[in-house]
Amino acid sequence: MSSSDDGGYVHDPAAFDEDGEPTESADDDWLVNPAHPETADREFDWRGWTVVGMIVVAFIIAPGAILLWPPSVGYRFALLTLPLFPAFFLAVTAVWATTRP
């Protein structure tokens, strides 16, 4: 059975020195020489504009909808629900836009 078939960790005695400390491997290179954050591809692209659009919805359109909501339909419902949904979608969109593979 090879190590690629096991699907998990396999102890490799050659990966440790005589003191029992792990030796440097190619996988640990990022620990020694980490990439500077400015070298990452972080542009204000369509994900950023999606967040801006959700901010407009949450801070301009939702309060405007509350003002235009007819009081006879349920003003309490408008005050609780109309701000809640855009705020939730703004939070989800912000997390989605900032987490990139």
C-alpha positions in Angstrom: 0.0 0.0 0.0 1.5 3.3 -1.0 1.1 6.6 0.9 -1.2 8.0 -1.8 -3.7 5.3 -1.3 -4.1 5.7 2.5 -5.9 9.1 2.4 -4.3 10.3 5.6 -1.1 10.7 7.5 1.6 8.0 7.4 4.6 8.2 9.7 7.8 8.5 7.8 10.9 7.9 9.9 13.1 9.5 7.3 11.3 12.8 7.9 12.8 13.1 11.4 16.4 13.7 12.4 18.3 11.8 15.1 16.9 14.1 17.8 13.3 13.3 16.8 12.8 16.8 15.3 11.0 17.0 11.9 13.3 17.9 9.0 12.6 20.6 6.6 10.5 19.5 3.6 9.2 21.2 0.5 5.8 21.6 2.1 7.3 23.7 4.9 8.9 26.3 2.5 6.1 28.7 3.0 6.9 28.7 6.7 10.4 29.8 6.1 9.8 32.2 3.2 6.1 33.3 3.4 4.7 35.3 0.5 4.0 38.9 1.2 0.3 39.8 1.1 0.9 42.4 -1.6 2.1 39.7 -4.0 -1.3 38.1 -3.9 -3.8 38.8 -6.8 -6.2 41.1 -4.9 -7.9 43.4 -7.3 -11.2 45.2 -6.9 -13.0 43.1 -9.5 -16.6 42.0 -9.9 -16.7 40.5 -6.4 -16.0 44.0 -5.0 -18.7 45.5 -7.1 -21.1 42.8 -5.9 -20.4 43.9 -2.3 -20.9 47.5 -3.3 -24.3 46.6 -4.8 -25.3 44.8 -1.6 -24.3 47.8 0.4 -26.6 50.0 -1.8 -29.4 47.5 -1.3 -28.9 47.3 2.5 -28.4 51.0 3.2 -30.5 52.8 0.6 -33.1 50.5 -1.0 -34.2 48.7 2.2 -34.7 51.9 4.2 -36.5 53.4 1.3 -38.8 50.4 1.1 -39.6 50.9 4.8 -40.6 54.4 4.1 -42.8 53.4 1.2 -44.4 50.4 2.9 -48.1 51.1 3.5 -48.9 51.2 7.2 -52.0 49.2 6.8 -50.1 46.2 5.6 -48.1 45.7 8.7 -45.6 48.3 9.7 -44.0 46.2 12.4 -43.3 43.5 9.8 -41.7 46.1 7.6 -39.4 47.4 10.4 -38.2 43.8 11.3 -38.1 42.0 8.0 -37.1 44.5 5.3 -33.7 45.4 7.0 -33.1 41.8 8.1 -32.8 40.2 4.7 -30.5 42.7 3.0 -28.3 42.7 6.1 -28.0 38.9 6.0 -27.2 38.9 2.3 -24.7 41.7 2.7 -22.9 39.6 5.4 -22.9 36.5 3.2 -21.7 38.4 0.2 -18.9 40.1 2.1 -17.6 36.7 3.4 -17.9 35.2 -0.1 -16.1 38.1 -1.7 -13.2 38.1 0.7 -12.5 34.3 0.8 -10.8 33.3 -2.3 -9.1 30.0 -3.1 
